[in-house]
Amino acid sequence: MIRILYDIALRLGLGLILGVLLMILITIIETAFYNYHKQTHLFIVAVLISLIIYALGDIGIDILLIFS
């Protein structure tokens, strides 16, 4: 049980760090490509959704492996 909490906390911490780095990258990209504002947002939303799905699947696989 401690291992599950450790894995979840580790992934949340890494997610927060990557989220801050992604926000900095978004600010740089939006400044550089100001005229393509809508396409930039669609791309960023797609990347974020794929990262969330990957993280949830990874946590689910770890939980299934621990309990099996």
N, C-alpha and C positions, 0 to 999 in steps of 0.2 A: 504494500500500500504506500509506503514511503517512497518507493521507486517511482510509482505513478505520479505522485505529487511533485517529485523532483523533476521528472521529465516534462510535466506540464508547466512548471515554473520556469524551467530552462527555456522552453520554447516560447513562452510568453515574454520573457526577458529579451530573448533574441529578436522576437517580433517587434518589441518596442524600439530596440536599437535600429533594426532595419527600417521601421516606420519613420523614425526621425531622419535617417539618411535618405529615404525616399522622398520625404517632404522637402529636404534641401535640394535634391535633384529635380523635383517638380518645379520648385521656384526658379532654378537656373534654366530649365527647359522652357517654362512659360515666358521668361524674360527674353530668351534668345529667339523663340518662335512666337512672338506676340500675335502675328496675323493668322496663325493656325490654331487659335485658342480652342475651338470645339473639337478638332481631331486629337489634340493633345490630351484633353480630358477623357475622351473615349478610350484612348490607348491606356492611360493611367488607371482608369476604372477596370479595364479588362485585366491588366497585370495584377491589381489588388485582389480581384475576385479569384483569379487563378492561384495566387499565393495563399489565400484563406482556405480554398478547397484542398490544396496540397497539405497545409498544416493540419487541418481537421482529419484528413485521411491518414496522415502519419501518426497522429495521436491515437486514432482508432485502432490502427494496426498494432501499435505498441501495447495498448490496453488488452487487445485480444491475445497477443503473444504472452503477456504476463499471466493472464488468467487461464491459459491453456496448458 
